[in-house]
Amino acid sequence: MALGFIKTMQAVDLIEKSGAVANIVGLAGIGKSALVDQLAEQNHAKLFTTVVSLSEKGDLAIPVPPLTDKSFIETDEYGTLADVKFGYSHTIIEIIKYAEANPDTPIYWFLDEFNRGTSDVQSELMNLVLQRRINSVVLPKQVHIIIAENPDDMNANYDVYASDDAITDRTVRVNMKTDVNDWLKWAKDNQVNQQVINFISDNPALLDRGNDEIKPTPRSWYRVSNIVNQSNDDYDQDVLREVISGNVGPSIAESFIKFMHQSEDNKIDLNGDLQDVVDKLASKDEVTKQSLVSEYVKALSTLSDDTFNRLTTFINLLSSDGQYAIARTLINDSGLIDDIYNMAETSLAAKNLYNNLTQISFNEYR
């Protein structure tokens, strides 16, 4: 069994609070790093990240020669012994310094791509994960370790090294999968470009599946969002197409660019003068009207009497099938129906909208 973004985050939170070490296992680009970042923000924790696949043996701690006479010990039978010290990585030093300065703040140390590190590097991390120490340095109690791995099955196409059985036994494995609804919620909360959100909402399978050599991932769609936000008339369309293709593959890039152009051709600001909006909306074909109203619903961040009146007006312009589709979005997908219901106690506009949605749903199932 695998969990989506939200449930995986809840599972990791539970594991870490229980005192164990969470091991998130999922495909590259699925959102493991974003999950840990959001969890740290949620729990007001300081986050440190080490990419294990980029680490070399000795990166965490390396022996250094004696620096003073006090480092040499004279013995009667064994001669002169050197008390070798260790130099520690900048990350460990920063963690220790932060812990001393902020003793009440939780610290997350995220060891990403753990099983893509060499066996030597993984061995060096063993005491860190299992015993919470590196040589003589013991991690502060407020440090929580989270590791992430890529799948090690034959079909995953990853260059991974098998993890030690001790790591597998001492960590709690959580399998993570792509969940479109989770990603859409995350995308809205993180200001992902609305065109990207709308495209994935209409084509959920394309969030992490494609037929080209380059496959889309949640992470690559976030990059596409940043590209679209930066693009303007200064960039040739061939350049934009090539850059988007480099993230999600050429066939999906072509579909996305076509989707953007169609959206631009039919674009209406549904927050403008209501009568003007109604006149423009009424002139569009049914598919375009439904798409525009659906976009308006998905982009809602605040609710007001004006919003309720607009929604009621827009819904009444649609066919019965279109009305049901929008009602379903409001009731099942957007999570706004509870807010509309609660506000209906004091807002006539909210009450009218709620009754309208209820009647639409009743007519559909009658």
N, C-alpha and C positions, 0 to 999 in steps of 0.2 A: 504493500500500500504506500502511495506517495501523497504528500500534502501540497496544497497550493501555498502561495506566498504568505497569506495572513495566518493560516493554521500552522505553517512551518515556524513562523515567528513566535507564535504562542507556545509551540512545543519547545523551541530553543529557550525561551524565557523561563519556562517551567523547569527545564533541565538545569539551567545555570543556577536558578534559585534553590534547587535541591542540593547543590554542591557538586554536581557531576559536570563532565565536559561534553558539550554537544558537538556532534560531527554531522554537518550538513552535506549531503551527497546529492549532486545534481549536475546537469549538463552545463557547459560553459555558456555564460551569457544569460543564464536563467534568472539571475537576480540575487545570488547568494550574498555578494558584497553589499548590495543595496539593502538587503534584509538586515544584516548586522548593523549597518549604519543607522537604519531607522530604529532598530531595537535599542541601540545605545542612546539615541536622541530621546526615545520614549522613556527610558529609565534614568535619564540625566547622567549617563556614564561617559567617561573619557575613553575614546577609541584609539587603539594603536593597531596597525596592520603590518604583518610580515608576509610577503609573498614567498612561500617556501620553494617554489619552482625556480626562483631567481637566486636562491641562497647557495652558498658554497660551504663545504666543511670548514669549521673554524670561524664562521661569521659571528656566531653568538658569543663565543669565548675562545681566546687564543692565549697560550702560555707566553709570558713575558719573562725575561731574565731577571735575576735579583738586581735591585737598584741601589741598595745600601749594604753596609757591613752587617746590619742586623738581620739581613736575609740569609746569612751564612751561619750554620750551626756546627760547632766543633764537637765531635764525639770521641770517646776513648778507643772504641774498636772499629768504628765505621768511617773514620776520616771526617772530612768536611762535607756537610750536606747543604745543598742550596734549597731554600724554601721558595719554590717557584710560585709566582702569583699569576693571575689571569687578567687579561684585558677583555672587557665586555663590550658588546655592541652598543651603538648609540641608542638603539631602541630600549634596551634593558636599562641603561642609565637614565633615559628620559622617564621610563615607567617608575623607577625607584624615586627619582626626584619629585615626580608628580604625586606619588603616593605619600611621600613625607609632607609635602606642602598641602595636600588635600586628603587627610586621613579618612574623611567620611564620604568621599565620592567614589562610587564603584568604577572600576577600570575594566574594559574589555580588551583582551589581546587576541586579535583575529589572525590565525595562521591559515592563510588562503592557499589553495592548490597544494594541500599537504602531500597527497600521494603522487604529485608530479615532481617532488624533490627526490634527489637520489637517495639510495638506501643509506649512504653515509650521513647525509643531512638529516634524514628521518631518525637515524640512531642518535644523533646529537640532540634531537628534540625530545627523545624519550623521557629523560628525567624531568624536562620541563612540563610535559603533559601528565606524566604518571606521578612524579614526586614533587612537582612544583618547585624545582630547584635546578640551578645550573652551577655545578661545582659547589662552592661554598655559599653561593647567593640563593637565599630562599625568597620566593615571591611574596609580596605583601598579601595579607588575607583578602583585601578588597579586589584583587585581580581575578577576573574570570576569563578562562581560556575557551575560545571557540575555534574549532577547526572546520575546514571545508575540503571536500574531495570531489574529484570528477569520477564518473562511473568507470569501473574497471572491467566491464564485460567486453566481449570481442567486437560487438557492433558499435561501440561508442567512438571508436577512432581517436583515442587519446593515448599519448605516450606517458603511461603511468607506471609507477613502481608499486608492487604489492606492499601494503602496510603490514607492519609487524602484528602478530596475533595479540600481543599485549596491548597495543593501541586499540585494536578492535574490541577487545574485552573490557577495557577501562573507559571507553567513551560510549556515548549513546548516539546511535546512528539514526538520523532523520532523513528520509528520502523526500526530495523536493521535486515537484513537477510544475509545469507552466499552467496557470489558471487564468483564463482570459478576463473573467470578472475581477479577480484580484488585481491584475495588471492595469485594467482600465481605471479602477479606483486609485491605484498608486499613481498612474499617469495624470489623473485629474488633480490629485493632491500635490504633485510635483511640477505643475505648469507645463506638461508636455503639450506640444503644438496641437491645437484642436483638430486640424486636418488629419494628423496621425491618429488621434483618438477616434475620430469618426470613421476613418478607413478600417481600423482594426475592429471597431464595433460592428461594422457591416461585413467584415471578412475575418472573423475570429480565427479561422484555421491558419491564416497567414502570419500570425504572431510568431510562430516558431516552426513553420513548415514551408518548404519550397522545392521546386524541381531543378534549380540551378546548382552549380558547384558551390556557390556562396549561399548559405542558408540563413534566413532571418532568425533573430533571437530577440527577446525583450530588450537586451542591452543595445543591439544594433538599431532597433526602432527608436530608442532614446537618442542615439546619435543622429538619426534621420530628422528627428524633431529639431535638434539644434541646428542642423544644416538648413532646414526650411525656415527657421527663425532668422537665420543670417542671410538668406538668399534675397536678392532684389533684382531690379532690371539690369544691374551692372553685370550679372552673370548670365552667360549664354545658356540656353536650354539644354544643349548637348553636354555642357559641363555639369549642370545640375543632375541630368540623367545619369551621367557616368559616376558621379560621386555617390548618388543614392544606390546605384547598382553595386558599388563596392561594399555597401553595407548589407543589402538584402537580396542581391541577385538581380540580373537584368529583367527577367520576366515580371517579377513583383514590382520592381522600380517602374516599369512601363505602366503597369496597372495603377500604381499609386499616382504617378504624374497625370495620367488621364483623369483619375478621380479628382485631383486638385483642380484641373482645368474646368471640369464640369461643375465643380463647386463654385469656382470663380464666376462662370457664366451665369449661374443661377443665384448668385449671392444677393441676399436681401438682409438688411439690418432689421431684425425683428424687434429691436428695442427702440426703433424710431417712432415717428408720429403714427399713432395706431391706425387712423383711417387710411393714411398713405400706405402703411404696411399691408392692410387688408386688401386694398385695391391691387397692389402688386402681387400679393400672394394668390388672390383669386384668379389672376391671369395665367398662372402656371398650371402645368399638367399635374395630374394626381400624384404621380411618383415624386416629382420635384417638391410639391407642397408638403407631402409627408416627410421627405428627407429634411427639408428646412425646419419644420416643426420639431422633428426628432433631434436635430442639431441644437436647437434652442433649449430643449429639455435637458440634453446631456451637458450643456455648458452652464446650467443654472448653478449659482453658488449661494444666492440669497433669495428669500421669498418675501413678497410684499403684496398688498392689494393690487398694485399695478400688474405684478407678475400673474396673479390669479386671474385677473380680468383678461389679460392677453392670452393665457393658456385656454381659457374657456372660449374666447373668440376664435383662436386658431383651430382648436379641435372641431368647432362647429362648421368650419370651412372644408373639412375632410369628408371623404366617403365613410361609410360604416366600417369598412375594413381598416381604413386609415385611422379612424377614431379609436378602434380597438387596439391597434398597434401602439399608438401613443399612450393610451390608458395603461396598457401592459408595461410600457417602459416606465411610466410614473409609479405604478403599483409594485412591480416586481424588480426592476433593474436599477432605478435611480435611488431608491430608498427614501424618496420624498413624501410618500403617501402618509406616513406617520406624522410628519410635520404639518402637512395640509390638514389632516384630521384634527390635530391639537389646536391649530390656529382657527379652525372653523367655529370654535366656541365663541370667539370674539370678533371674527372677521366674516362679514356677509359674503365678500368675494371668495374667500376660501371655502365657505359653506356651499356656495353655488358650484364651485369647481368640484368639490368632493361629491356632491350629489350627482353631478354630470358624469363623473367617472364611475360612480356606482351604477348608474342607469346603463351606461355603455357596457359594463361588465355583465349586468343582468340580461341585457338584450342578446349578448353573444351566447350566453349559456341557456337561454330560454328555449 
